[in-house]
Amino acid sequence: MSLGVILFASTHFAIRAEKLAKAKGLPVKLIPIPRHLSSDCGVCLRFSWAQREEIEAALNEAKVNIEGIHQLA
Amino acid sequence: MRERLIYLDNAATSHPKPESVMQAMEAFMREIGGNPGRSGHRLSIEAGRVIFETREKVAGLFGIRDSSRVVFGQNATEAINLGLKGLLRRGDHVITSSMEHNSVMRPLRGLEREGIEITVVPCSQEGFLDPEEIRRVIRKNTRMVVLNHGSNVVGTLLPLAEVGEICRSHGILFFVDAAQTAGVIPINMEEEKIDLLAFTGHKAFFGPQGTGGLIIGERVNEKNMEPLKRGGTGSRSEMEEQPDFLPDLCESGTPNGVGLAGLRAGLGFLLGIGLEKIREHERKLTEMLIRGLLKIPGAIVYGSKDAEKQCATVSFNLEGWTPSDLSFRLDEEFGILTRVGLHCAPSAHRTIGTFPDGTVRVSMSYLNTEEEIEQTIQAIRQLAQKGA
């Protein structure tokens, strides 16, 4: 199963996104940001790449700013 | 076991705290304890979740949708300093009232020396503000009106919605110091057109000391805001410049995680009871106290003398007594704890006519009982009969 991560400006938004995704029944997990994506010391939201559209729609609806979406190799 | 005390200094800090507050703080120290927003491990994330949930609760209480606009700090004083110093610039004009605490007055007097103009609008001897007085002193360069919601000396409530309306129609920012009312009197920032609100965690929110914050409404552009301090935020780590988004812009350094865990539990306690019930209980105690005091020969009660128009803080004096002697005897002989003096609000005491001697202040919380108020009235009556 292919995975992706969503990056946010800060932990506040990452935790908010996690809560929103879980409320929609989408399996997600907060993980440290992979070094090749950013040098931030915070966390990002890991999700199943197949559910990308659903997650993005949920975050856009709640006006959570997304800094970047990346597919993990 | 210490003797049973009657604690009536809740306007300074609430006591006792609900058991759940202590439990939440212990659980944070024992089981969570990570540094929120710094690392990616589970204990850091869990600490981050605690702070996130505290932010959400505060935002919900004031009708704010985006909880990232709730910025935590040490206390309401820090929040007031952030709001004033962060937004006001040389040449700006600010309006405030004569009922303010030094948490507002002192930063304003400091800013005055830096070229910011201040107008202090007088209030009535009961502590009331006529909103039209605000309208009358608005100038072309008026940038902000800053007002307390409830007086820390006499509990008088100021007319937020009316002043909010005036400010909005003139394009002026409206900043409210809700230290004495947040958690008792409902405040909706949107409905009352409040742009900035300072709150404290350790009074009616039942949280620990060292918690408080500023809510920055959506009409305030944070890009023009100067933080009080800069430093590590866990975000934008590659940059040596401070992040320009909230809450990180105004929250540098490791936060008071354990304190905020306690604050979250305190908010949970008060939301579980409901503001309406809290306000009604405090209103009843206030009415009882005012009526009881007015029946004591020689007692002078200040402020509105109307529990509907104030929060649960009452100031009084007894003829022939200095406030400090009276307060000391109440403590020594009856275990009743009050606060005397000027209550960090010299301007408010000038307004009610009690400067420089001050008053004895009785301030109640939801956890005080009618029995305690009855005992307090009886104790004051006994002292009044004995004489100083």
Interface residues (C-beta under 8 A of the other chain):
Chain A: A9 S10 T11 H12 F13 I15 R16 K19 L30 I31 P32 I33 S38 S39 D40 C41 G42 V43 K63
Chain B: P36 G37 R38 S39 G40 H41 S44 I45 G48 R49 F52 R55 D66 S67 S68 T233 G234 S235 R236 S237 E238 P243 F245 P247 D248
